[in-house]
Amino acid sequence: MGDESTELLRKIHGLLELLAEEKIAQRDAKQRASLRELVGASPTKQKSVFLMDGAHTQAQIRKVTDVNQGHLSTMVGKMQKAKLVEGDTKMPKLVISIPPNFFEAHE
């Protein structure tokens, strides 16, 4: 029963995010623009941002995305300065939500 409930909650959460995306985008417009500017067009940097959920270390992010260690560290530092991540920079957590096509939408 627990697994079914958890899965149902995930589906509901996903639907609510989809329905609320336009409002979230308006609310977070400045932060999202800043994020796009800091991350740039690098596919590996873009992929790494999606793993910044507070549960992955920078080392884990590098392993999954093959992003350069120096580039990731510098980017996280700039993101922290811009108040786009919170918590320990070794386990960065993005403070705004972004949809899966976030970087595709504004290329």
N, C-alpha and C positions, 0 to 999 in steps of 0.2 A: 504493500500500500504506500509506503514512504517514497519509493522510487517513482511510482505513478503520480503522486502528488507533486513531487519535485519537478517532474517533467511537465506536468500541467502548468505549474507556476512559471516555468521557463517559457512556455508557449504564450501564456498570458502576458508576461513581461515583454516578450518580443513583439507581440501585437500592439501593446501600449506604446512601445518605443516607435514603432512604425507610424502609428497614428499621431504621435506627438512630435515627430521629427521636425516638421516645419516650424512649430513654436520653439522647439529647442534650438534650432538653427538661428532663429531671430534673437533669442535670448543670449546665445553664445557667439554672436556674429564677430565681435571684436577679437575674442579669444581664438576662434576658429581661423580668422584671417592671420593672426599672429602665428598660430601653429603651422599653417601652410607656408608662411614665409620662413620660419625657422627650419622646417624639415626640408623644404625644397622639392626637387624633382627626383631625388634618389629613391629608387624602388626599395632598396634595403633599409633606408632610414624610415620610409613610409611604413613598411611592414613592421619595423621595430616599435613604432608608436602604438600599434594595435595590441602589443604585448605589455604595454605599460599600464598594468592593472593593479599594481601593488603586490602581486603574487609571484612575479618573475624578477629575478636579479638581472643586473646588466649582463652578467656572464651568460645567463640562460638566454637572454634576448640575442646576444651575439651569436650563440651556438645555433639558434633556430634561423636567424636571418642572414648570417654571415656579414653583418655590418661591421665596419672597421671600429676597433676598440676606441681609438682616439676620437673618431667622428661621433660615436654614440655618447661618449663621456662629455664631449663639448656640447653636443646637442641637448643632453639632459641638463647640463649646467645652465645653458641659455633658457631652457624651458622653465627651470626652477626660478631663475631671475625674473622671467615674464609671468610667474605665478600660474604656469600651465600644468605643473606637477606638484604633488604634495608628498609629505613623508620623507623617508630616507631616499636619497638619490641613488643608492645602490639597488633599491627596489622601487623605482619610480611608479607613481600612480597618477595618471592623467586626471585632471580635475573636471574636465568636460566630457560629455559623451559624443562620439562621432560614429556615423553610419559606416558600414563596410565599404561603401563606394566613395568615402570622403575625399580621397585624393584624386580619384577619377573625375569627379564632378567639376573640378576647376582646373583642368590641365590646359 
